[in-house]
Amino acid sequence: PSLQEFIELSQSATPTPVHEFRSSSRADTNTAEPFEEMVTRQFTSSDAAKSALEEYCSIGKDAFANQYYISPTTSGKRSSSSMYAASIARLMNDGNKASDVLALREVPT
């Protein structure tokens, strides 16, 4: 079959609710991860990653989390168009520390 035939077969096998979702505005929902901008800015070079790992091992997970994971949104505000980031921001409302509200593996990963 041609590429066009494969596409048509795929579309015919796709359930109606999936087609409806793809055509709705919800299909463009922002799913950016919390802290994505901070992690990209501070920890993605090899030197920065090595330094962060050394600090993490030196001061521990909780202190590291509380030092760097302050606001889960890219703007530094407690609101976000990303539902994932907004859910973390809700957990961190009222001055909750990252080490108190994030899952055990949330911060190091």
C-alpha positions in Angstrom: 0.0 0.0 0.0 1.0 3.6 -0.5 1.7 6.0 2.3 -1.7 7.7 1.7 -3.4 4.3 2.0 -1.6 3.6 5.3 -2.7 7.0 6.6 -6.3 6.3 5.6 -6.2 2.9 7.2 -4.8 4.4 10.4 -7.5 7.1 10.4 -10.3 4.5 9.9 -9.0 2.4 12.8 -8.7 5.4 15.1 -11.6 5.5 17.6 -14.0 8.5 17.3 -13.1 9.9 20.8 -9.5 10.1 19.7 -10.5 12.0 16.5 -12.6 14.4 18.6 -9.8 15.1 21.1 -7.3 15.7 18.3 -9.7 18.3 16.7 -10.4 20.0 20.0 -8.4 22.8 21.7 -7.3 20.3 24.4 -5.0 18.6 21.9 -2.7 21.6 22.2 -2.4 21.3 26.0 1.0 22.3 27.3 2.6 19.3 29.0 5.9 20.9 29.8 7.6 19.2 32.8 7.9 21.1 36.0 11.4 22.7 36.5 12.2 22.0 32.8 13.7 25.4 32.2 15.8 25.4 35.4 17.1 21.9 34.8 18.0 22.8 31.2 19.7 26.0 32.2 21.6 24.7 35.2 22.3 21.0 34.7 22.7 20.1 31.1 26.3 20.7 30.4 28.7 17.9 31.4 30.5 20.2 33.9 27.3 21.4 35.4 25.9 17.9 35.7 29.0 16.7 37.4 29.0 19.6 39.8 25.3 19.1 40.6 25.9 15.4 41.2 28.7 16.1 43.6 26.6 18.7 45.4 23.7 16.3 45.5 25.9 13.6 47.1 27.5 16.0 49.4 24.4 17.8 50.9 21.7 15.1 50.3 18.5 14.9 48.4 16.3 17.0 50.6 18.7 20.0 50.9 19.4 19.8 47.1 15.7 19.7 46.3 15.0 22.6 48.6 17.8 24.7 47.1 17.0 24.2 43.4 13.4 23.1 43.1 11.7 26.3 44.2 9.1 27.0 41.5 7.9 24.4 39.0 7.0 26.9 36.3 9.2 28.5 33.7 8.2 32.0 34.7 9.1 31.5 38.4 5.4 32.1 39.3 3.2 29.6 41.0 0.9 29.2 37.9 1.5 27.5 34.6 -0.3 26.6 31.4 1.2 23.1 31.8 -1.1 20.9 33.8 1.9 18.9 35.1 3.7 22.0 36.3 0.5 23.4 37.8 -0.1 20.3 39.8 3.4 20.5 41.3 2.9 24.2 42.0 -0.3 23.4 43.9 1.6 20.9 46.1 4.2 23.6 46.8 1.7 26.3 47.7 1.9 27.9 51.1 5.7 27.6 51.4 5.8 23.8 51.3 9.4 22.6 50.6 10.1 20.4 47.6 11.5 17.7 49.9 8.2 17.5 51.8 5.8 17.3 48.9 7.6 15.7 45.9 7.8 12.0 45.4 11.0 10.2 46.5 12.4 10.0 42.9 10.8 13.2 41.6 13.7 15.6 42.3 16.8 13.5 41.3 15.2 12.5 38.0 
